[in-house]
């Protein structure tokens, strides 16, 4: 289950990177990209939590969940601005993306390392 969550989060990261690229090059990210991004993040959360509950519920695994929750809070803020058609703050995008990459690296390390 945790491996499936890794791939879901990886796909979400690709879509998130695409949205960040559009933002920083002056384009506007379509709402559909945000929906797809959020769908794969939610799927990643579900598979990760189910994997932890059914398998090895190590403390490290729950710290990874906590890291993704922090990332999700930044994403919820960006989505709220998107829905209100307000511009995204570049610093928040960088913080959200950076924290997501860190959480993803922790997940990969927990699975492979």
Secondary structure as GFF3:
##gff-version 3
##sequence-region A 1 113
A	DSSP	alpha_helix	2	24	.	.	.	ID=ss1
A	DSSP	alpha_helix	31	54	.	.	.	ID=ss2
A	DSSP	alpha_helix	59	83	.	.	.	ID=ss3
A	DSSP	alpha_helix	90	112	.	.	.	ID=ss4
###
